[in-house]
Amino acid sequence: MTILKDVVAELVGMFVGDARLSAAILAIVALAAVLVEFAPVDPLIGGGALLLGCLAVVVEAVRRAALRAAVAPPEPPVDRI
């Protein structure tokens, strides 16, 4: 039972860890679904929008993380004896 709790905690942690990334991906998936379902858009175009949107969100998340890492002060070295 504890293994199941650990797995669920890790899965929740992955999605809650970067709420902005999760929200952006959900918005892009919803937009692609609306385009395909309610607008006269070919499903291939909707899939392309989904692909390009998700790639753009991931690139932006990596850029944001790199900027955050560049600004953060370095950690002091740990002496191990």
DODRENKOL-443766 format. One record per residue: residue in one letter; x, y, z of N, C-alpha, C in turn. Coordinates in pm, 1 decimal, padded with zeros to 6 digits. Atoms other than C-alpha are relative to their C-alpha. Example, Ala and Ser with C-alpha at 12.3 -4.5 7.8 and 13.67 -1.06 7.14 Angstrom:
<atoms>
<atom><type>A</type><n_u>00089.0</n_u><n_v>-00119.0</n_v><n_w>00000.0</n_w><ca_u>01230.0</ca_u><ca_v>-00450.0</ca_v><ca_w>00780.0</ca_w><c_u>00090.0</c_u><c_v>00120.0</c_v><c_w>00000.0</c_w></atom>
<atom><type>S</type><n_u>-00082.0</n_u><n_v>-00119.0</n_v><n_w>-00006.0</n_w><ca_u>01367.0</ca_u><ca_v>-00106.0</ca_v><ca_w>00714.0</ca_w><c_u>-00077.0</c_u><c_v>00109.0</c_v><c_w>00073.0</c_w></atom>
</atoms>
This chain:
<atoms>
<atom><type>M</type><n_u>00081.1</n_u><n_v>-00119.2</n_v><n_w>00000.0</n_w><ca_u>00000.0</ca_u><ca_v>00000.0</ca_v><ca_w>00000.0</ca_w><c_u>00085.6</c_u><c_v>00125.8</c_v><c_w>00000.0</c_w></atom>
<atom><type>T</type><n_u>-00085.3</n_u><n_v>-00118.4</n_v><n_w>-00003.2</n_w><ca_u>00286.6</ca_u><ca_v>00240.0</ca_v><ca_w>00069.7</ca_w><c_u>00061.6</c_u><c_v>00027.0</c_v><c_w>-00137.1</c_w></atom>
<atom><type>I</type><n_u>-00053.8</n_u><n_v>-00019.9</n_v><n_w>00134.8</n_w><ca_u>00424.3</ca_u><ca_v>00182.5</ca_v><ca_w>-00279.1</ca_w><c_u>-00101.0</c_u><c_v>00076.7</c_v><c_w>-00084.3</c_w></atom>
<atom><type>L</type><n_u>00104.9</n_u><n_v>-00069.9</n_v><n_w>00074.1</n_w><ca_u>00092.5</ca_u><ca_v>00292.9</ca_v><ca_w>-00425.8</ca_w><c_u>-00007.9</c_u><c_v>00146.4</c_v><c_w>00042.8</c_w></atom>
<atom><type>K</type><n_u>00001.6</n_u><n_v>-00137.7</n_v><n_w>-00049.0</n_w><ca_u>00094.3</ca_u><ca_v>00603.5</ca_v><ca_w>-00205.2</ca_w><c_u>00119.7</c_u><c_v>00078.0</c_v><c_w>-00053.9</c_w></atom>
<atom><type>D</type><n_u>-00119.3</n_u><n_v>-00065.8</n_v><n_w>00051.7</n_w><ca_u>00450.5</ca_u><ca_v>00682.4</ca_v><ca_w>-00314.6</ca_w><c_u>-00014.7</c_u><c_v>00032.8</c_v><c_w>-00148.5</c_w></atom>
<atom><type>V</type><n_u>00019.1</n_u><n_v>-00022.2</n_v><n_w>00143.8</n_w><ca_u>00361.9</ca_u><ca_v>00644.5</ca_v><ca_w>-00683.4</ca_w><c_u>-00097.0</c_u><c_v>00115.1</c_v><c_w>-00023.9</c_w></atom>
<atom><type>V</type><n_u>00099.0</n_u><n_v>-00107.0</n_v><n_w>00015.8</n_w><ca_u>00054.9</ca_u><ca_v>00866.4</ca_v><ca_w>-00650.3</ca_w><c_u>00060.4</c_u><c_v>00133.9</c_v><c_w>00041.5</c_w></atom>
<atom><type>A</type><n_u>-00063.9</n_u><n_v>-00124.3</n_v><n_w>-00045.0</n_w><ca_u>00255.9</ca_u><ca_v>01126.3</ca_v><ca_w>-00456.0</ca_w><c_u>00098.0</c_u><c_v>00052.3</c_v><c_w>-00104.8</c_w></atom>
<atom><type>E</type><n_u>-00093.1</n_u><n_v>-00042.0</n_v><n_w>00104.9</n_w><ca_u>00521.7</ca_u><ca_v>01132.8</ca_v><ca_w>-00729.0</ca_w><c_u>-00074.3</c_u><c_v>00055.0</c_v><c_w>-00121.6</c_w></atom>
<atom><type>L</type><n_u>00077.4</n_u><n_v>-00048.0</n_v><n_w>00114.2</n_w><ca_u>00261.7</ca_u><ca_v>01170.0</ca_v><ca_w>-01004.1</ca_w><c_u>-00061.1</c_u><c_v>00136.9</c_v><c_w>00027.7</c_w></atom>
<atom><type>V</type><n_u>00056.5</n_u><n_v>-00130.0</n_v><n_w>-00036.4</n_w><ca_u>00088.9</ca_u><ca_v>01454.6</ca_v><ca_w>-00821.7</ca_w><c_u>00110.6</c_u><c_v>00104.4</c_v><c_w>00004.8</c_w></atom>
<atom><type>G</type><n_u>-00112.9</n_u><n_v>-00092.5</n_v><n_w>-00007.5</n_w><ca_u>00427.0</ca_u><ca_v>01615.0</ca_v><ca_w>-00755.8</ca_w><c_u>00048.6</c_u><c_v>00045.1</c_v><c_w>-00136.4</c_w></atom>
<atom><type>M</type><n_u>-00043.1</n_u><n_v>-00037.2</n_v><n_w>00134.5</n_w><ca_u>00512.2</ca_u><ca_v>01608.6</ca_v><ca_w>-01125.0</ca_w><c_u>-00090.2</c_u><c_v>00108.6</c_v><c_w>-00058.0</c_w></atom>
<atom><type>F</type><n_u>00092.4</n_u><n_v>-00096.0</n_v><n_w>00057.8</n_w><ca_u>00199.5</ca_u><ca_v>01803.9</ca_v><ca_w>-01216.9</ca_w><c_u>-00010.6</c_u><c_v>00127.7</c_v><c_w>00081.6</c_w></atom>
<atom><type>V</type><n_u>00010.9</n_u><n_v>-00117.2</n_v><n_w>-00085.2</n_w><ca_u>00197.4</ca_u><ca_v>02039.6</ca_v><ca_w>-00920.9</ca_w><c_u>00133.6</c_u><c_v>00072.8</c_v><c_w>00007.9</c_w></atom>
<atom><type>G</type><n_u>-00132.6</n_u><n_v>-00059.5</n_v><n_w>-00009.5</n_w><ca_u>00572.6</ca_u><ca_v>02103.9</ca_v><ca_w>-00934.3</ca_w><c_u>00014.7</c_u><c_v>00127.0</c_v><c_w>-00081.4</c_w></atom>
<atom><type>D</type><n_u>-00003.1</n_u><n_v>-00119.8</n_v><n_w>00084.0</n_w><ca_u>00537.9</ca_u><ca_v>02353.0</ca_v><ca_w>-01219.9</ca_w><c_u>-00142.2</c_u><c_v>00024.5</c_v><c_w>-00048.4</c_w></atom>
<atom><type>A</type><n_u>00141.4</n_u><n_v>-00021.7</n_v><n_w>00029.8</n_w><ca_u>00179.2</ca_u><ca_v>02472.2</ca_v><ca_w>-01218.9</ca_w><c_u>-00019.0</c_u><c_v>00077.5</c_v><c_w>-00129.6</c_w></atom>
<atom><type>R</type><n_u>00011.7</n_u><n_v>-00078.4</n_v><n_w>00123.2</n_w><ca_u>00239.8</ca_u><ca_v>02720.4</ca_v><ca_w>-01501.3</ca_w><c_u>00014.4</c_u><c_v>-00090.0</c_v><c_w>-00122.8</c_w></atom>
<atom><type>L</type><n_u>-00019.2</n_u><n_v>00093.7</n_v><n_w>00111.1</n_w><ca_u>00366.3</ca_u><ca_v>02442.7</ca_v><ca_w>-01730.1</ca_w><c_u>-00123.6</c_u><c_v>-00087.9</c_v><c_w>-00017.6</c_w></atom>
<atom><type>S</type><n_u>00118.2</n_u><n_v>00085.4</n_v><n_w>00007.1</n_w><ca_u>00072.3</ca_u><ca_v>02216.9</ca_v><ca_w>-01646.0</ca_w><c_u>-00120.0</c_u><c_v>00075.4</c_v><c_w>-00055.6</c_w></atom>
<atom><type>A</type><n_u>00113.0</n_u><n_v>-00079.6</n_v><n_w>00047.6</n_w><ca_u>-00181.5</ca_u><ca_v>02494.5</ca_v><ca_w>-01703.1</ca_w><c_u>00013.9</c_u><c_v>00033.8</c_v><c_w>-00147.9</c_w></atom>
<atom><type>A</type><n_u>-00021.0</n_u><n_v>-00033.3</n_v><n_w>00140.3</n_w><ca_u>-00025.7</ca_u><ca_v>02592.3</ca_v><ca_w>-02034.8</ca_w><c_u>-00024.8</c_u><c_v>-00121.4</c_v><c_w>-00089.6</c_w></atom>
<atom><type>I</type><n_u>00022.9</n_u><n_v>00121.2</n_v><n_w>00079.0</n_w><ca_u>-00026.5</ca_u><ca_v>02233.1</ca_v><ca_w>-02162.6</ca_w><c_u>-00149.2</c_u><c_v>-00031.9</c_v><c_w>-00007.4</c_w></atom>
<atom><type>L</type><n_u>00144.5</n_u><n_v>00024.7</n_v><n_w>00000.9</n_w><ca_u>-00389.9</ca_u><ca_v>02188.6</ca_v><ca_w>-02057.5</ca_w><c_u>-00073.0</c_u><c_v>00099.5</c_v><c_w>-00089.6</c_w></atom>
<atom><type>A</type><n_u>00062.4</n_u><n_v>-00100.2</n_v><n_w>00086.0</n_w><ca_u>-00482.5</ca_u><ca_v>02513.4</ca_v><ca_w>-02233.8</ca_w><c_u>00022.8</c_u><c_v>-00031.8</c_v><c_w>-00147.6</c_w></atom>
<atom><type>I</type><n_u>-00028.8</n_u><n_v>00032.6</n_v><n_w>00139.7</n_w><ca_u>-00312.9</ca_u><ca_v>02404.4</ca_v><ca_w>-02555.5</ca_w><c_u>-00079.5</c_u><c_v>-00122.2</c_v><c_w>-00044.8</c_w></atom>
<atom><type>V</type><n_u>00079.2</n_u><n_v>00118.5</n_v><n_w>00033.8</n_w><ca_u>-00482.3</ca_u><ca_v>02064.2</ca_v><ca_w>-02548.2</ca_w><c_u>-00146.4</c_u><c_v>00039.1</c_v><c_w>-00018.8</c_w></atom>
<atom><type>A</type><n_u>00138.9</n_u><n_v>-00045.2</n_v><n_w>00013.0</n_w><ca_u>-00819.2</ca_u><ca_v>02234.1</ca_v><ca_w>-02491.7</ca_w><c_u>-00019.9</c_u><c_v>00080.0</c_v><c_w>-00127.8</c_w></atom>
<atom><type>L</type><n_u>00009.6</n_u><n_v>-00078.8</n_v><n_w>00122.8</n_w><ca_u>-00754.4</ca_u><ca_v>02479.6</ca_v><ca_w>-02775.9</ca_w><c_u>-00000.3</c_u><c_v>-00089.0</c_v><c_w>-00123.3</c_w></atom>
<atom><type>A</type><n_u>-00004.1</n_u><n_v>00091.3</n_v><n_w>00114.6</n_w><ca_u>-00662.4</ca_u><ca_v>02200.0</ca_v><ca_w>-03016.6</ca_w><c_u>-00130.1</c_u><c_v>-00078.9</c_v><c_w>-00009.5</c_w></atom>
<atom><type>A</type><n_u>00126.3</n_u><n_v>00074.3</n_v><n_w>00001.6</n_w><ca_u>-00974.0</ca_u><ca_v>02005.9</ca_v><ca_w>-02914.7</ca_w><c_u>-00114.1</c_u><c_v>00087.1</c_v><c_w>-00050.8</c_w></atom>
<atom><type>V</type><n_u>00104.8</n_u><n_v>-00091.0</n_v><n_w>00046.1</n_w><ca_u>-01196.8</ca_u><ca_v>02309.4</ca_v><ca_w>-02968.4</ca_w><c_u>00014.6</c_u><c_v>00026.2</c_v><c_w>-00148.7</c_w></atom>
<atom><type>L</type><n_u>-00021.6</n_u><n_v>-00022.7</n_v><n_w>00143.3</n_w><ca_u>-01037.8</ca_u><ca_v>02376.6</ca_v><ca_w>-03307.3</ca_w><c_u>-00051.4</c_u><c_v>-00116.4</c_v><c_w>-00083.7</c_w></atom>
<atom><type>V</type><n_u>00038.4</n_u><n_v>00117.8</n_v><n_w>00078.7</n_w><ca_u>-01097.3</ca_u><ca_v>02022.1</ca_v><ca_w>-03427.7</ca_w><c_u>-00149.5</c_u><c_v>-00028.4</c_v><c_w>00012.3</c_w></atom>
<atom><type>E</type><n_u>00139.5</n_u><n_v>00036.6</n_v><n_w>-00023.8</n_w><ca_u>-01441.8</ca_u><ca_v>01974.2</ca_v><ca_w>-03271.7</ca_w><c_u>-00098.3</c_u><c_v>00103.7</c_v><c_w>-00051.8</c_w></atom>
<atom><type>F</type><n_u>00101.2</n_u><n_v>-00101.6</n_v><n_w>00026.2</n_w><ca_u>-01616.1</ca_u><ca_v>02307.0</ca_v><ca_w>-03324.0</ca_w><c_u>00031.0</c_u><c_v>00091.9</c_v><c_w>-00117.2</c_w></atom>
<atom><type>A</type><n_u>-00037.0</n_u><n_v>-00082.9</n_v><n_w>00114.8</n_w><ca_u>-01427.0</ca_u><ca_v>02487.1</ca_v><ca_w>-03600.5</ca_w><c_u>00023.9</c_u><c_v>-00092.6</c_v><c_w>-00119.4</c_w></atom>
<atom><type>P</type><n_u>-00023.7</n_u><n_v>00084.6</n_v><n_w>00118.0</n_w><ca_u>-01399.1</ca_u><ca_v>02361.0</ca_v><ca_w>-03955.1</ca_w><c_u>00149.7</c_u><c_v>-00016.0</c_v><c_w>-00028.8</c_w></atom>
<atom><type>V</type><n_u>-00144.7</n_u><n_v>00019.2</n_v><n_w>00013.1</n_w><ca_u>-01034.2</ca_u><ca_v>02261.8</ca_v><ca_w>-03905.1</ca_w><c_u>00027.6</c_u><c_v>-00148.9</c_v><c_w>-00014.6</c_w></atom>
<atom><type>D</type><n_u>-00040.9</n_u><n_v>00138.4</n_v><n_w>00022.0</n_w><ca_u>-00878.4</ca_u><ca_v>01942.1</ca_v><ca_w>-04034.4</ca_w><c_u>00071.0</c_u><c_v>-00052.1</c_v><c_w>00125.4</c_w></atom>
<atom><type>P</type><n_u>-00068.2</n_u><n_v>00054.1</n_v><n_w>-00118.5</n_w><ca_u>-00763.0</ca_u><ca_v>01711.7</ca_v><ca_w>-03750.6</ca_w><c_u>00152.1</c_u><c_v>00003.3</c_v><c_w>-00011.0</c_w></atom>
<atom><type>L</type><n_u>-00145.0</n_u><n_v>-00007.5</n_v><n_w>00017.7</n_w><ca_u>-00412.6</ca_u><ca_v>01713.9</ca_v><ca_w>-03898.7</ca_w><c_u>00051.6</c_u><c_v>00139.3</c_v><c_w>00039.1</c_w></atom>
<atom><type>I</type><n_u>-00037.3</n_u><n_v>-00136.6</n_v><n_w>-00039.8</n_w><ca_u>-00400.3</ca_u><ca_v>02092.4</ca_v><ca_w>-03852.5</ca_w><c_u>-00008.6</c_u><c_v>00013.2</c_v><c_w>00152.3</c_w></atom>
<atom><type>G</type><n_u>00012.8</n_u><n_v>-00002.1</n_v><n_w>-00145.6</n_w><ca_u>-00524.1</ca_u><ca_v>02050.1</ca_v><ca_w>-03494.7</ca_w><c_u>00116.0</c_u><c_v>-00071.9</c_v><c_w>00066.9</c_w></atom>
<atom><type>G</type><n_u>-00115.5</n_u><n_v>00072.4</n_v><n_w>-00053.3</n_w><ca_u>-00250.7</ca_u><ca_v>01794.1</ca_v><ca_w>-03431.8</ca_w><c_u>00127.9</c_u><c_v>00080.4</c_v><c_w>-00013.2</c_w></atom>
<atom><type>G</type><n_u>-00117.0</n_u><n_v>-00086.5</n_v><n_w>00017.3</n_w><ca_u>00008.5</ca_u><ca_v>02031.5</ca_v><ca_w>-03573.9</ca_w><c_u>00002.2</c_u><c_v>00113.6</c_v><c_w>00100.7</c_w></atom>
<atom><type>A</type><n_u>00009.9</n_u><n_v>-00106.0</n_v><n_w>-00101.0</n_w><ca_u>-00117.7</ca_u><ca_v>02309.4</ca_v><ca_w>-03347.0</ca_w><c_u>00034.9</c_u><c_v>-00054.9</c_v><c_w>00138.3</c_w></atom>
<atom><type>L</type><n_u>-00031.5</n_u><n_v>00064.3</n_v><n_w>-00127.8</n_w><ca_u>-00096.7</ca_u><ca_v>02069.6</ca_v><ca_w>-03053.6</ca_w><c_u>00150.0</c_u><c_v>-00022.8</c_v><c_w>00013.0</c_w></atom>
<atom><type>L</type><n_u>-00144.1</n_u><n_v>00025.2</n_v><n_w>-00002.2</n_w><ca_u>00259.3</ca_u><ca_v>01970.3</ca_v><ca_w>-03142.7</ca_w><c_u>00079.2</c_u><c_v>00129.2</c_v><c_w>00017.5</c_w></atom>
<atom><type>L</type><n_u>-00075.6</n_u><n_v>-00125.5</n_v><n_w>-00007.0</n_w><ca_u>00385.6</ca_u><ca_v>02324.2</ca_v><ca_w>-03200.7</ca_w><c_u>-00024.8</c_u><c_v>00073.6</c_v><c_w>00131.7</c_w></atom>
<atom><type>G</type><n_u>00030.7</n_u><n_v>-00065.4</n_v><n_w>-00126.4</n_w><ca_u>00206.6</ca_u><ca_v>02459.6</ca_v><ca_w>-02895.0</ca_w><c_u>00072.4</c_u><c_v>-00064.0</c_v><c_w>00116.6</c_w></atom>
<atom><type>C</type><n_u>-00068.5</n_u><n_v>00069.8</n_v><n_w>-00109.9</n_w><ca_u>00346.0</ca_u><ca_v>02193.5</ca_v><ca_w>-02663.7</ca_w><c_u>00150.7</c_u><c_v>00021.5</c_v><c_w>-00007.2</c_w></atom>
<atom><type>L</type><n_u>-00143.2</n_u><n_v>-00026.8</n_v><n_w>00013.6</n_w><ca_u>00695.8</ca_u><ca_v>02241.2</ca_v><ca_w>-02804.2</ca_w><c_u>00034.7</c_u><c_v>00140.8</c_v><c_w>00045.9</c_w></atom>
<atom><type>A</type><n_u>-00025.0</n_u><n_v>-00137.6</n_v><n_w>-00041.9</n_w><ca_u>00671.0</ca_u><ca_v>02616.3</ca_v><ca_w>-02750.1</ca_w><c_u>-00007.2</c_u><c_v>00012.8</c_v><c_w>00152.2</c_w></atom>
<atom><type>V</type><n_u>00012.8</n_u><n_v>-00006.1</n_v><n_w>-00145.7</n_w><ca_u>00557.1</ca_u><ca_v>02566.9</ca_v><ca_w>-02390.6</ca_w><c_u>00120.8</c_u><c_v>-00063.9</c_v><c_w>00067.3</c_w></atom>
<atom><type>V</type><n_u>-00116.0</n_u><n_v>00067.2</n_v><n_w>-00059.7</n_w><ca_u>00840.0</ca_u><ca_v>02324.5</ca_v><ca_w>-02315.0</ca_w><c_u>00126.3</c_u><c_v>00085.3</c_v><c_w>-00016.3</c_w></atom>
<atom><type>V</type><n_u>-00116.8</n_u><n_v>-00086.8</n_v><n_w>00021.7</n_w><ca_u>01100.7</ca_u><ca_v>02556.8</ca_v><ca_w>-02470.1</ca_w><c_u>-00004.5</c_u><c_v>00118.6</c_v><c_w>00096.2</c_w></atom>
<atom><type>E</type><n_u>00012.8</n_u><n_v>-00112.3</n_v><n_w>-00093.0</n_w><ca_u>00966.1</ca_u><ca_v>02846.4</ca_v><ca_w>-02263.1</ca_w><c_u>00028.0</c_u><c_v>-00042.7</c_v><c_w>00144.0</c_w></atom>
<atom><type>A</type><n_u>-00025.6</n_u><n_v>00049.1</n_v><n_w>-00135.7</n_w><ca_u>00974.0</ca_u><ca_v>02637.2</ca_v><ca_w>-01944.2</ca_w><c_u>00149.1</c_u><c_v>-00023.9</c_v><c_w>00021.9</c_w></atom>
<atom><type>V</type><n_u>-00144.6</n_u><n_v>00022.2</n_v><n_w>-00011.3</n_w><ca_u>01336.2</ca_u><ca_v>02538.0</ca_v><ca_w>-02009.4</ca_w><c_u>00073.6</c_u><c_v>00132.9</c_v><c_w>00005.7</c_w></atom>
<atom><type>R</type><n_u>-00063.3</n_u><n_v>-00131.9</n_v><n_w>-00001.3</n_w><ca_u>01429.4</ca_u><ca_v>02899.5</ca_v><ca_w>-02083.3</ca_w><c_u>-00016.5</c_u><c_v>00066.1</c_v><c_w>00136.6</c_w></atom>
<atom><type>R</type><n_u>00026.6</n_u><n_v>-00057.6</n_v><n_w>-00131.4</n_w><ca_u>01266.1</ca_u><ca_v>03013.8</ca_v><ca_w>-01759.5</ca_w><c_u>00084.5</c_u><c_v>-00066.7</c_v><c_w>00108.0</c_w></atom>
<atom><type>A</type><n_u>-00080.8</n_u><n_v>00071.9</n_v><n_w>-00098.4</n_w><ca_u>01444.8</ca_u><ca_v>02743.0</ca_v><ca_w>-01559.5</ca_w><c_u>00147.8</c_u><c_v>00035.5</c_v><c_w>-00013.1</c_w></atom>
<atom><type>A</type><n_u>-00140.1</n_u><n_v>-00037.2</n_v><n_w>00020.6</n_w><ca_u>01780.4</ca_u><ca_v>02833.4</ca_v><ca_w>-01716.5</ca_w><c_u>00027.3</c_u><c_v>00139.6</c_v><c_w>00053.9</c_w></atom>
<atom><type>L</type><n_u>-00017.6</n_u><n_v>-00135.3</n_v><n_w>-00053.6</n_w><ca_u>01732.9</ca_u><ca_v>03200.3</ca_v><ca_w>-01629.7</ca_w><c_u>-00001.5</c_u><c_v>-00001.2</c_v><c_w>00152.1</c_w></atom>
<atom><type>R</type><n_u>00008.1</n_u><n_v>00009.7</n_v><n_w>-00145.8</n_w><ca_u>01636.1</ca_u><ca_v>03108.9</ca_v><ca_w>-01275.2</ca_w><c_u>00129.4</c_u><c_v>-00059.8</c_v><c_w>00056.0</c_w></atom>
<atom><type>A</type><n_u>-00124.0</n_u><n_v>00062.7</n_v><n_w>-00045.9</n_w><ca_u>01946.6</ca_u><ca_v>02888.7</ca_v><ca_w>-01242.1</ca_w><c_u>00118.7</c_u><c_v>00095.1</c_v><c_w>-00015.6</c_w></atom>
<atom><type>A</type><n_u>-00110.2</n_u><n_v>-00093.4</n_v><n_w>00021.3</n_w><ca_u>02172.1</ca_u><ca_v>03161.2</ca_v><ca_w>-01380.7</ca_w><c_u>-00000.7</c_u><c_v>00110.9</c_v><c_w>00104.4</c_w></atom>
<atom><type>V</type><n_u>00011.7</n_u><n_v>-00107.3</n_v><n_w>-00097.9</n_w><ca_u>02043.1</ca_u><ca_v>03414.9</ca_v><ca_w>-01129.1</ca_w><c_u>00026.6</c_u><c_v>-00049.7</c_v><c_w>00141.8</c_w></atom>
<atom><type>A</type><n_u>-00015.1</n_u><n_v>00055.4</n_v><n_w>-00135.2</n_w><ca_u>02056.3</ca_u><ca_v>03183.8</ca_v><ca_w>-00826.3</ca_w><c_u>00147.6</c_u><c_v>-00003.5</c_v><c_w>00039.4</c_w></atom>
<atom><type>P</type><n_u>-00140.0</n_u><n_v>00006.4</n_v><n_w>-00044.6</n_w><ca_u>02373.1</ca_u><ca_v>03206.5</ca_v><ca_w>-00617.8</ca_w><c_u>00045.7</c_u><c_v>-00145.0</c_v><c_w>00008.5</c_w></atom>
<atom><type>P</type><n_u>-00049.5</n_u><n_v>00138.0</n_v><n_w>-00006.9</n_w><ca_u>02596.6</ca_u><ca_v>02900.2</ca_v><ca_w>-00628.0</ca_w><c_u>-00001.5</c_u><c_v>-00052.5</c_v><c_w>00143.1</c_w></atom>
<atom><type>E</type><n_u>00000.1</n_u><n_v>00061.9</n_v><n_w>-00132.2</n_w><ca_u>02574.4</ca_u><ca_v>02657.2</ca_v><ca_w>-00340.9</ca_w><c_u>00142.6</c_u><c_v>-00015.7</c_v><c_w>00049.5</c_w></atom>
<atom><type>P</type><n_u>-00135.5</n_u><n_v>00016.6</n_v><n_w>-00051.5</n_w><ca_u>02875.5</ca_u><ca_v>02644.7</ca_v><ca_w>-00110.4</ca_w><c_u>00041.3</c_u><c_v>-00147.1</c_v><c_w>-00005.9</c_w></atom>
<atom><type>P</type><n_u>-00045.8</n_u><n_v>00140.7</n_v><n_w>00005.6</n_w><ca_u>03090.5</ca_u><ca_v>02331.8</ca_v><ca_w>-00140.5</ca_w><c_u>-00014.2</c_u><c_v>-00066.9</c_v><c_w>00135.5</c_w></atom>
<atom><type>V</type><n_u>00015.4</n_u><n_v>00078.8</n_v><n_w>-00122.2</n_w><ca_u>03034.6</ca_u><ca_v>02059.3</ca_v><ca_w>00112.3</ca_w><c_u>00128.2</c_u><c_v>-00078.4</c_v><c_w>00024.0</c_w></atom>
<atom><type>D</type><n_u>-00121.8</n_u><n_v>00073.3</n_v><n_w>-00033.3</n_w><ca_u>03346.1</ca_u><ca_v>01927.7</ca_v><ca_w>00286.1</ca_w><c_u>-00037.9</c_u><c_v>-00135.5</c_v><c_w>00056.9</c_w></atom>
<atom><type>R</type><n_u>00025.9</n_u><n_v>00136.1</n_v><n_w>-00049.1</n_w><ca_u>03334.8</ca_u><ca_v>01552.4</ca_v><ca_w>00330.7</ca_w><c_u>00131.3</c_u><c_v>-00057.7</c_v><c_w>00048.1</c_w></atom>
<atom><type>I</type><n_u>-00123.8</n_u><n_v>00054.4</n_v><n_w>-00058.4</n_w><ca_u>03584.9</ca_u><ca_v>01396.2</ca_v><ca_w>00557.1</ca_w><c_u>-00015.2</c_u><c_v>-00148.1</c_v><c_w>00019.6</c_w></atom>
</atoms>
